[in-house]
């Protein structure tokens, strides 16, 4: 057994051979090593020795020395290499981690780096919150280095600077602010001597803005991001909600306040949100005043892109102010020739800065959907404007078609229709008449009003004059002088099926026109040129979508009308049919009716009034083995529907629209007096259109609220 061992010690790239004997203590070894290297501290000496195929062995006490002698003897070694380190200087080479969270660094007696971690704090687990990353997290990197480029010029630079200051919690003032240079300095520069500043200047060659100098060291104290920041202005709101305004025209300020609080962590006022939305609308949709001057260019572009369109603009030659515009695209006019000769007329108020009214003419396709024909923008709903609108409508309609009009009883519309279309039938909207009758019977009991309205509706739907007079006698006898007064100027041929001149295809209301007004609800607040283009785009998309949809239909009759045929057949399958000859049949349906399939009439009058086979005619055709679809009006065929939507409205690229119109195209907006009070955005109910009142279960008062929404003080 070897009693001596030579240690080849290495420290700081220097070597020394030290002879040790078995049983020698560790302290004596350390003392010999420190005598060779005077810069070593006995309290901080760290030693280890490598062995082939094993990790480095630590030499730190007397037991480690006994182990070293044993390993050397087992391997037949007479010398061994030992690395000597100063733990006070080389503590970064080895690390000891204690705990979970790092809190402090210390040096142990063994010379190792000891990283002490604290235990994880569990108190926040009792009140945990979902971590939300705000959309402002990237704003702090908006200003980076000298030479940074802003291609948008001064506007882009100031927008980025505003966001940077909000996220960094800085407050600044603009010492220089023009189109050529912008210099932002710390707001407290004079008081606290803070030299924080950013200076940017335009490059004459490309008109980009470059950061020429900056000092981002803020010595005014701890910069903390706050909820209320003076730089969170309406301009910032405009920058943030621009895309939302483009997607949703009627963006509400109260919604913007909530969104900016949730996504950006900023508090803004309702006033700032409102102004921000208005400025965003101006950037997205254009200025209301300039939009009138752009209208002339747009009309020329629309006519060249869509041949066959009829678009007419009328203005005052002396004052150069807008008066009215009529728009009818060729695709809509050609497609209406394949629809029933029914036109629904109505007007709706615009909600832009200069208000106005939109007059619309709408048809109905073979699948019971709306079909826009034309529209006009005028200052108000008057006789002159309705006459002007109907004059242009007569020019664009195909000659020879016997058109039936359905509308409300606006006096200007009634007079204009009689002057321009005297030969056409005009049906009054039954829904409006019911509301007017209820209003006329105000003061009577509700049960009495509803009974009179029910009798009036039976008179309107009465298929024959005999049934009409029977029902009318009951209406007059029970209604008294009030009903007689209501019927005084109400001609039978305008509201009763039994006396109506022409074919209204069972359409008793102007709901189609109301649907068109609701369909364009969002576009009615836009500037004039943007309004016309938005309606063109909406109609263009509708024509394309229904064209693609109709190509998937496989039946001969449109799907909606095919459902009616199936429902009529299911209703009449138990009835008995008796043949009389020459296409005449008797249907025993309680009561019995007569059907003439050659003349396409039924004694119930439904086939004649609607132009569509009724349940009696369907059972007759089915019992005869005839194809029911052969007796359906061609207006309801899938082929006719496809023909109505086979025409397309072509796009109108505005990329070449001049930013400033030429002098002859300059057009001023109409003169309009702003009404007092806050502008109304909700529709004003027509006469007799009263909302049903309910009794609140909390305050027991009649009104439009219930127990949950009651605000009465108790």
Secondary structure, DSSP 8 states (H G I E B T S, - for coil): ---EEEEEEEETTEEEEEEEETT--HHHHHHHHHHH-TT--GGGEEEEE--TTS--EEE-SHHHHHHHHHHHHHHT-SEEEEEEEETTT-TTSSEEEESSEEEEEEE-TTS-EEEEEE----GGGGG-------TTTTGGGSS-STT-EETTHHHHHHHHHHHHHHHHT--EEEEEESSSEEEEEETTHHHH----EEEEEE-TTT--EEEEEEE----SS-----SS-TT--HHHHHHHHHHHHHH-TT--HHHHHHHHHHHH-----HHHHHHHHHHHHHHHH--HHHHHHHHHHHHHHHHHHSTT-EEEEEEETTTTEEEEEEEE-HHHHHHHTTS-SEEEEEEEE--STT--EEEEEEEE-TTS-EEEEEEEEESS--HHHHHHHHHHHHHHS-TT---EEEE---HHHHHHHHHH-TTSEEEE-HHHHHHHHHHHTTTS-HHHHHHHHHHHHHHHH-SSHHHHHHHHHHHHHHHTHHHHHHTTT--GGGT-TTT--S--TT--S-HHHHHHHHHTTGGGGS-HHHHHHHHHHHHHHHHHHHHHHHTT--SSB-HHHHHHHHHHHHHHTT-EEEEEETTEEEEESSS-EEEETTTTEETTSHHHHHSS--HHHHHHHHHTT--GGGGS-GGGBHHHHHHHT---------TT--SS--GGG--B-------SSS---S----TT-----EE-TTT--EES--TTT-----
